[in-house]
Amino acid sequence: MKPASERQFIRTLHLILSIPIVGYIYGPVASIPRAARFARWVAMPVVVLTGFWLWLKPRLLRWLRRRHWGGTREMLLSLTALFSLMSSAATAQSPVLRVGDAFPYFSTRAVMGKPIVLPEAASGKAALVIFTFGRAAGKDGQTWNLRLAKDFENPVPNYTIIVAESVPKMFQGRALSGVKSGMPQEMQNRAVLQLQDEQKWRTILGVKDDQRAYVLLLGPDGHIAWRNASAFSQSDYTLVRSQLMLH
């Protein structure tokens, strides 16, 4: 590719990729998981690294020529170095949700059929979202729910997401019946049996231990204000309860 054509191609690429990047910073892209992942791990690294390529290419080629590398071999080595840098930048980006991140847009239905859209369902209040990935984690999540039900006369915005995609289809109906029979009806309106996207949630929650629940405290703005690092503890619960009482 001629240098002028290469520069024009990269500039056009920058203009195209700037759209999701601007949307991520100023628009709703950050709350759409797939779009946010593309902006963070594809668009941004490509724009940065191709920009460096335009800036440093002459120096890199001169450095290679001094070592008697030329022609096709020179170009192949240059491209290999560029793509290695792009791959390293992409893998360095952590997909795990952290404190301060926006909770991704999540539209689903509760086990009783009621539509739930998070984080909008919290209606500008602090909310607790509890994810479980197995029976043992379900007990941990139940501990959180029972303590909240005991300490708050009026139900607080707490949502339980029971991720069960790995359950065989023939047993999913039985799993749904088990969820309904194991919790009060009022709580069923905020409980979800999630039968898809298990790997996505495992990735963005950084799941390493199926024995515990993964708990996120969302602020009124839908951003993560706190997340647990272990199974239920009194100190964690005291902190969460104080935040829920403030809102």
N, C-alpha and C positions, 0 to 999 in steps of 0.2 A: 504494500500500500504506500502511495506517495505521501510525503510528509504533510502536504497541504490537505489531502483527503483525510489523512489520519486525524489531524487537528479538527477538521470540520465534523468528522464522525464523533469525536469525543465531546466537542462542544454541544452537538445535538443531543448526545446521550445525557450530558449534564442538565440540559434544559428539561428533558423528559423526566429524569429522576428527581429533579428538584420539586416536582409536583407532590409526590407522596411525602417528601421530607418536610415541606412547608405545611402540609396537612397534618403531619405528626406533631409539629411544634405548635401550630396555631389553630388547628381544626380538630375534627373528631377521630382522626386516624389512630391516635394512641389508645382509644377505647375499643378498637376493632382488632382482635388478636392477629389475624392473618396479615392485615395491612400493616399493623405495627411491626410485626416480625420482618416483613419485607423492607420497610423503611429503615429499621435499625440494622439489620444484618445483611442486606443486599444493597439497597440504594445508597446509604451513607458510605459504607466502605468502598463501593465502586467509584463514587464521585471523588472521595478523598484520594484514593490510590491512583486513579487515572489522572487526577490533577497533578500529583507528584510525578507521574510518568511524563506528562508534558513538560514539566519543569526540569526534571533531572535526566531525561533521555539523552541529550547531547553529551553530558558529562559521563553517563554510564557507557555510551558507545565509544567515547574516546578512551575510557579506561580499558574497555575490552580490546580496542584496536592496538593499544600499547602492549597487550599480551598476545598479539598476533591471532586474535579470533576475528573471523570475517564472514561475510556472506550470509548464507542461510543459517549456518551454525550460530552466528552471532545473534541473529534475530530470534532463533529458537531459545537461546539461553536468556535473552532479555525477556521474552514472553513468559518463560518459566519462572523467572524471578518475580515478575509482576503478579502472576497468578498465585504464587506462593505467599506473597505479601497480602493479597486479597483474602486468601483462605485463612491466614493467621488472624487477620483483623476480624473476620466473620466469626471464627471460633472463640475469639477473645471476648466477644459480646456475650454477656450472661443473660439467658432468657428467663431466669427466675425472677418472679415478682418480689420486689423489695419495698421497704417502708418509703413512702413518698410517691410510688408508682400509682397510676390510675388503674383501678380494677377494670379488667376487660369487659366489654359489653357482653352480656349473657342473657339470652332470651330462652325461656323454657316453660315448663308447666309443673306445678306441684302435684303430689301424688293424688290429690283430690280433683285435679284437672284445672285448678286456678292458674291463669297466666302469671308468670313472674319475669320481670325484666330487671336485672341488676346492672349497675347500682341504683337505677332510678327508683326501684321499689322502696328504698329507704326514705324517700320523700324529704331529702335534706336533713336527715337525722343520722347520728352515728348508728352503725349496724354491724352485726357480727355474722360472718359467713364461715361455716364449719364444713370442711371436706373430709370424708372418710373413704378409705380404700380397702375395706375388709371388716369382718365381724369384730375383731378385737378393737379396731379403730372406732367402730360404731359404739362400743361401750364407752370409750373415751369421750366421743362426741355427745353421748347421752348424758354424761356427767355434767358437761357444760350446760346443756339444755335444762336439766333438772335444777341445777343451782340457780339459773336465771329465772325459771318459773317460780321457784321458792322465794326469791328475794325481790321480785318485781310484781306488784299487784296487777298492773296493766302489762300486757305482752310487749316486750321490746322487739325491735326489728332484728331477729336472728334467723338465719336461713341455714338449713342443713342440706348439703349436697352429697348424696350417697352414690359414689361412683361405682357402677357395677357392670360395666361393659363386658368384663371377663366372664360373667355368669352366662352359662349356655342359654340359648333362646328358650328352650323347652322349660327352663326353671325360672325365667324372668317374671312370669305371672305369679308364681309362688313367692318370689322375692318381694314383689309389690304388695301382696297380701300380708306378708310378714311385717313389712314396714308399717302398714296401716294399723295392724293389730298391736304393734309395739309402742305406739305413741298416741297421746291425746289428739282428738280431732282438730282442735285449734292449732296445734303444732303441725298437723298434716298439711295445712294450707301454706306452710313455709318450708316444707320438706320436699326434696326433689330426688327421684331415682334416676340418675344419669346413666343412660345405656349407650352412650357414644362419647367419642373424644377423650377416652381415658388417658391415652398417652400424652395428649396435649396438656391436660391438667396435671399429670405427673411431672411433666417437664417444667411448666411455669410455676409450679408450687415447690419444685425441688424435692420431690418425695423420695425419701431414703428408707423410711421405716413405716411399713404398713400397719404396725401395731398401734399407732397413735393418730389422732385427728389433727388436721392442719387448719388452724384457726386464724382468720384475718379480721381485724377491726378496721372498718371503713369509717372515715370521717364524713361529715355532712357533704363534702365536695366529691365524694366517691373515690378519694385516694386512700391508700393504705396507711393507716396511722400506727398500726402495730401488728405484728404477727408472732405467733408462738414459735419456740425453738425446741419444745419437748412436750411430753404428755401433760395432762391437766395438773396444775399446781395451785395452791391457795394464793400464792403471791401473784401469779398471772391473773387469776380470777379477780382478785381485789383491784388490780390495775384496770382491767376491762370494765368491771362494774362501776368504778368511779367515772370512767369516761362516758359510759352509757347514761349515768345519772346527770351528767352535765348537759346532755342534749335531750 
